[in-house]
Amino acid sequence: MKNIVYSRLIVIALLLSCVNISVSSQDASAKYRRSSIYSIMIKHNKQQFADSISKVFAVMPVPDKYNDHDLSVKILSIDESKMDNNVKVTNFLEKNMVASRLVAKWFDRDLLNSKCDLNLVKTRGLYNASEFDKALAGKSARGKAMLEDAGEELIGNTFIIANDIRYIDKNKGAKVVGGLFRIIGSAMDAYSGSNSYTSLGNSLGDIADTFKGFTVKIHTYLYQLVWDNESANKFYTQYYSDVSDKSKMEAFDRNRSSYKLKYIGEQLSSGSTTSFMGIKEDEPLVMVRKACQRALDENIANLQKNFEQFKVKVPLDEVSPIKAAIGRKEGITADSKFEVLESSVNEGKTVYKRVGIIAPIPTLIWDNRYMATEEQAYGATLGATTFKKISGGNLYPGLLIREIK
C-alpha cells in the first residue's frame, strides 16, 4: 500500500513540474515564417492558487503559430496597488529595457563581448544561408533588401503578451477529493520522515476542493517591438559586430533605452467554465493547466482578429480537398473567411499577392483546443480544417492563408 501511495504522489509531483499534453499530430516544424512572442504572466501573490497557476504557466508553450522568443523572466510579481496593471507592466518593460533584450536575442548578442550573428534571422526567415551571407558580404542592394525584409517580416513582428491571470471562485465543492490529497500527503510524511508531502498534499487538496468550478479569467496586454529603419540602421552600423568589439559593446549598453515597444491593445477572456471531461479528479494540476490554456488561447485568437499586425499566416497542407492546420484554438467559426496569399521574392524582399478567398466547411472545423481529444470534442480528431473555395484560381499546397474580417 505504501508503494502504491508513493508512486501516486510521484506522478502528481511530476505534473507539478511539467504538465504537457499533446494537442496535435501535426508536424510542429512545418516551415513558414512566423511572428515571434515573449509571453509573461502577472502574478498576484495574495491570490488563491497563485503559486499553482504560476507553475502551470511556466510550462505552457508559446502558441505553435509563433516563434518562441521568451526571455529569462516569465513571471512578474507586482504590487497590489490600485495602479492599472497595464501601466505596471509598461513600467516594468521600460525599466528593464526589455525591447533591447528582444533585439539582442535576435542577434544572439554575447553579453561579455557584444559578438553577434545572423543565424536566428536566417533560420526563422527561411533564407538560403550561403546566398544570404554572400549578398551581405558583397554589400549589394540585394543584401540590404534582405536585411530590410528580415526587419519587416521577422524582427518587426516580435510581440510581448502580458497575461494577468486571476482565479474565479465559483464553487467550493469536491471536499472529499481535497481531503484525500491531504491524507495521502500526511501518510507519505509518516513514511518518509519529512513534511514535504504534507505540503504537496495540502496544495493539491486546496485545488481539488474547487474542482467542480475552477475557472480563470485572463486579461492579456499586447505590445510590439519597434523596429523601423532608424533603429535597424543604428544597430547594424553602431552596435553589430561578428567579432569581439568593446567599443560597440559599450555603445549598445549606453543606448539600450533607445529601443522601444509600442502598446497595441488588450483582450479579456470570457471567464466561462471549462469542461473537465477527460481529467481525473486526482489530476488537479492538469485541470489548472486546461483552464489557463483555454482562456489564453481565447485571448490570442481574439487579438488576432482585432489587430492586423498580430494575425498569423498558415500554409495550405492540401488542396483536394483544401486543408490547413488551423482550427477552433485560433477562433475559426462557420462565419470565418480567409484570403489565400502567394508569396514571391523581389530583389531580396518578400511580396504577398492575394490569389483567392476560402471559408471553412462548418462541419469540418478542427477542434485543436488544448485537450479537445481527451474531452472527446466534436472535430478533435480531424487533424486540420477543411475549406471551400469562394473565389480565385487554382490553389496549391504551401500557399498561405490569413483571416479577413
FENHUKA-V376365 format. One record per backbone hydrogen bond with DSSP energy under -0.5 kcal/mol. CO is the residue of the C=O (numbers start at 1). NH is the residue of the N-H. Records with the same first field share a line. If there is no record, write none. Layout:
# FENHUKA-V376365
CO: NH + NH
This chain:
# FENHUKA-V376365
1: 5
2: 6
3: 7
4: 8
5: 9
6: 10
7: 11
8: 12
9: 13
10: 14
11: 15
12: 16
13: 17
14: 18
18: 20
26: 28
27: 30
30: 32
35: 67
36: 159
37: 39 + 69
38: 161
40: 163
41: 43 + 76
42: 165
43: 45 + 78
44: 47
47: 50
49: 53
50: 54
51: 55
52: 56
53: 57
54: 58
55: 59
56: 59 + 60
57: 60
63: 66
65: 35
67: 37 + 69
72: 74
74: 41
75: 77
76: 43 + 78
84: 88
85: 89
86: 90
87: 91
88: 92
89: 93
90: 94
91: 95
92: 96
93: 98
94: 97
97: 101
98: 102
99: 103
100: 104
101: 105
102: 106
103: 107
104: 109
105: 108
107: 117
110: 114
113: 245
115: 110
118: 122
119: 123
120: 124
121: 125
122: 126 + 127
123: 126
127: 129
128: 132
129: 133
130: 134
131: 135
132: 136
133: 137
134: 138
135: 140
136: 139
140: 144
141: 145
142: 146
143: 147
144: 148
145: 149
146: 150
147: 151
148: 152
149: 153
150: 154 + 155
151: 156
154: 157
155: 158
157: 36 + 159
158: 225
159: 38
160: 162 + 223
161: 40 + 163
162: 164 + 221
163: 42 + 165
164: 166 + 219
166: 217
167: 169
168: 170 + 215
174: 178
175: 179
176: 180
177: 181
178: 182
179: 183
180: 184
181: 185
182: 186
183: 187
184: 188
185: 189
186: 190
187: 191
188: 192
189: 193 + 194
195: 199
196: 200
197: 201
198: 202
199: 203
200: 204
201: 205
202: 206
203: 207
204: 208
205: 209
206: 210
207: 210
208: 211
210: 213 + 214
211: 214
213: 170
214: 274
215: 168
217: 166
218: 220 + 269
219: 164
220: 267
221: 162
222: 264 + 265
223: 160
224: 262
225: 227
228: 232
229: 233
230: 234
231: 235
232: 236
233: 237
234: 238 + 239
235: 239 + 240
241: 116
245: 249
246: 250
247: 251
248: 252
249: 253
250: 254
251: 255
253: 256
255: 258
256: 259
260: 226
262: 224
265: 222
267: 220
276: 279
280: 283
283: 286 + 287
284: 288
285: 289
286: 290
287: 291
288: 292
289: 293
290: 294
291: 295
292: 296
293: 297
294: 298
295: 299
296: 300
297: 301
298: 302
299: 303
300: 304
301: 305
302: 306
303: 307
306: 308
307: 310
308: 311
314: 401
315: 325
316: 398
318: 323
319: 322
321: 320
322: 387
323: 317 + 318
324: 326 + 385
327: 330 + 332
328: 331
333: 336
337: 404
338: 358
339: 341 + 402
340: 355 + 356
341: 343 + 400
342: 353
344: 346 + 351
345: 347
346: 349
349: 346
351: 344
353: 342
355: 393
356: 340
357: 390 + 391
358: 338
359: 388
360: 362
361: 364
362: 365
364: 366 + 386
366: 328 + 368
369: 372
371: 375
372: 376 + 377
373: 376
377: 380
379: 367 + 382
385: 324
386: 361
387: 322
388: 359
391: 357
396: 399
399: 316
400: 341
401: 314
402: 339
404: 337
